[in-house]
Amino acid sequence: MAHRKNTKRIDPRYFLNETVDRGEVIAEGVKDYILSPALPSSIPYGSLTRVALENPELLQVIQGPDSPQKAQAFAQVGELLAQDRDIAPIAAKAGGIENVLDVKGLVQFAEMQGLFHQLG
């Protein structure tokens, strides 16, 4: 084997206590609402955040009191999540978003975790 001069070697012992912080903590409870093993647990919360930011009117209806409009808002969120770039291929293979994700449960979980209050 050839000896290469002036090569830097990083000793991994100095990095044993380091952790990866991607800036966003994924709630472990999200896993309870994923129905398909093909969907990674980090996708639904981020996709829901993206949908909520792009549709603030749905956010207001979901945060409001129970009404027929709230049920329609849940359905619309489900449709938008089914079109999300990360979820759409998995939902198409599984035969629909309802086979991949419990949308109503996920939205209620996000509401309990305060996601919508942070966005609104």
N, C-alpha and C positions, 0 to 999 in steps of 0.2 A: 504494500500500500504506500502510495506516495505521501511524503511529508509536505504539508502545505504551510507556508510561512504566514505569519501575521493574521491568523484566523482567530476570531473572537469566539469564546465559548462561554455560555451563560450557565452558571451553576444553579440547578433547579432547587437546591436546598434553601436558597434565600426567598423563594416564592411559595413555600409550603403553606403559609398562613393566609395567602391572598385568596380572595373570592371574586367571582364575576358579578358585577353589578351593572345590569343593563338599563338602569334608570327607572324601571317599572317592576313592581312586585306583583306577580300573578297570584290571585287568591286561590288557595287550594280548593275552596268550595266549588269552583267552576267545573272541576272534574265530575261532580255529581250530575251535571246537566248535559254531559256529552254522551250520546247514545252509540256512537260509532268509534271503534278503536282506530279507524283511519284518520280521525281528526285529532291533531296534537292539542294538548290542553292550553297552550299559550295563544291559540288563534281566537277562540270565541270572544274573550273579553276585549281584545284589541279591535276586533271587527265590530263588536257592539258599540265601543267607544267611537269608532269612525262613523257608524250609522247615526249615532246620536248627535254627533257634531255637525253632520251634513243635513240633519232633519230636526231642527230645534222645536218645530211645532209638535212633532211626535213626543218629544221629551216633555213638553208642557202637559200634554194630555195624559201621559203615563204617570206623571207626578200628581195629577189631580185626583179628585174623588172617583170611586167606582162608577162607571157609566157605560152605556153601549159604545160610546166613542173610545173608551179605554180598551175594550175588547178589539175594536177595529184597529187601534194603534198597535196592539200586540201582533195582530195579523200582518199589518204593514211592516213592522220590524222583522217579522219572520220572512216576508218576501224579500226585503232588502238584504237580510243576512244570506238568503239563498243565492242572491246575485253577487255577493262579496267575492272578490278575486281569490281569496284564500279558501273559502268554504264551497263555492260553486262547483268545482270539479268533484269534490267528495260527495256533495249532495246529489249531483247528477248520477254518479255511480250507485248511490244507495237508494235512489228512487224518490228523492225529495228531502227537504230540510227536516221534516218531522221524523225521519229515520236516522238523522245525524245528531240533532240537537233539540233539547227541550227548551224552546225559545221563551215561552212564558215563564218557566222556572228561572231561566238565566236572567231575564229582564228583572224579575222580582228580586233575585239575589243581588244583582247590580244596584238596584234601588236601595236595598237594605244595607249594602256596603257603602252607600253614599257616592257612588260613581256619578249619578246624575246631578247631585248637588255640587260636585266639583266642576262639572262641565258647564252648568247653568249659571 
